[in-house]
Amino acid sequence: MSEFIDLGELGAEFRRNPHPVYARLRAKGPVHRVRPPAWESETWLVVGHEEARTALADPRLAKDGAKIGTPALDEELVGKTLLSTDPPQHTRLRGLLSRSFTMRRVEELLPRIQQITDDLLDTMLPLGRADLVESFALPLPLTVICELLGAPEMSRAEFRRMATESIAPSSPAAAHDAFAGLGAYFTELIADKRAAGPTDDLLSDLVHSSAEDGAPISPDELRGMAFILLIAGYESTVNLISSGVHALLTHPGQLAALRADMTLIDSAVEEMLRYEGPIENATFRYASEPVEIGGVRIAKHEPVMICLAAADRDADRYPDPERFDIRRDSRGHLAFGHGIHFCLGAPLARVEARTAIRALLERAHDLALDGPPGDWLPGTLIRGMRSLPVRW
């Protein structure tokens, strides 16, 4: 039986730890009517694992809100992205990105990722204590994605501010300004790439390529692709590293097991993704026709939010799901989504997380928390903390 709940009324405790609320909803059924924080309207929320997996791949749940008159803010100010398109447009855009953002390209980045990791630790470790987010988890993926895109060094501080406000805004006005700023930033960067001629960065590849049918990629599409690469290649990794380290430090037995056997690092990262993944809820979908999910009928044009955090703690899929266990078989988790919208940046996020966490544990032998983590990011899209004080 579905239940209505106003998530915005639950306050700071829900933001800090939403899992008990999701567990209570899941116990009553896989689909519920909710009002997200800072939203005036209601949406359907899918919290069961099997139902979420099915919904993520259901073509009747459209991503393009413009079809029902509700275009997303990013679409208006940045351009169409993979998160706001359906086939055939989505197929075309993803094909263009996949052609440049290959697994081979990610693997070629490994030495550079290791070098950036080592340089950050060289700077941080002599201090004896630090905010892990500010000093390590954030600058690593930010440097990697800026280099991958070919973004100038001097722009990175502003780049970071706009990126964070675009996915975890402090206010509607801040979100609008961030998207407008990113749109202008990428417009200028794309113009510079076009004028400079082909170089070896990913954005230059896209600027100087064309679709399989020979049609040029529009400026609107290029801005949208640059934006989605930023989000896919940066924000998820920041929170995967910081939340993953936090999980280890609050589960000393698991930390000791990983220190004793670093061959468990791949399994540990997958459990971090399942236990406290960087994406709490997938972006909105809209029923293009009446749809039934988990026995609940959803009318045409109604919005649907799929809760990845709730699905990955479903006891029907993972026994004792509240237990953090790096030896668990976490395969099948939905931290990066499922279906045609599976996160394009997942391979890069995994490589960076494995490299960063392994190097940190190998070099900071007495790593421990140095106080409580900072506030968790606002909203229900991104799951991550603003700061994580640590010492060693």
Salt bridges, closest charged atoms under 4 A:
GLU3 OE2 - ARG24 NH1 3.02
GLU3 OE1 - LYS28 NZ 3.16
ASP6 OD2 - ARG35 NH1 2.98
GLU13 OE2 - ARG16 NH2 2.73
GLU42 OE1 - ARG33 NE 3.06
GLU42 OE2 - ARG35 NH2 3.39
ASP58 OD2 - ARG60 NH2 2.84
ASP64 OD1 - LYS80 NZ 2.75
GLU75 OE2 - LYS80 NZ 2.99
ASP86 OD2 - LYS67 NZ 2.99
GLU108 OE2 - ARG104 NH1 2.65
ASP122 OD1 - ARG363 NH2 2.62
GLU134 OE1 - ARG160 NH2 3.00
GLU147 OE2 - ARG112 NH2 2.58
GLU153 OE1 - ARG156 NH1 3.49
GLU158 OE2 - ARG161 NH2 2.69
ASP177 OD1 - HIS176 ND1 3.79
ASP201 OD2 - LYS193 NZ 2.99
ASP205 OD2 - ARG105 NH1 2.70
ASP220 OD1 - ARG223 NH2 3.47
GLU221 OE2 - ARG92 NH1 2.58
ASP266 OD1 - ARG354 NE 3.31
GLU270 OE1 - HIS333 NE2 2.72
GLU270 OE2 - ARG350 NE 2.75
GLU271 OE1 - ARG274 NE 2.85
GLU271 OE2 - ARG328 NE 3.15
GLU276 OE1 - HIS19 NE2 2.80
GLU276 OE1 - ARG383 NE 3.04
GLU280 OE1 - ARG15 NH2 2.81
GLU302 OE2 - ARG33 NH1 3.20
ASP320 OD2 - ARG323 NE 2.82
GLU322 OE1 - ARG313 NH1 2.61
ASP325 OD2 - ARG323 NH1 2.57
ASP329 OD2 - ARG331 NH2 2.79
GLU362 OE2 - ARG358 NE 2.99
ASP370 OD2 - ARG129 NE 2.79
ASP370 OD1 - ARG391 NE 3.54
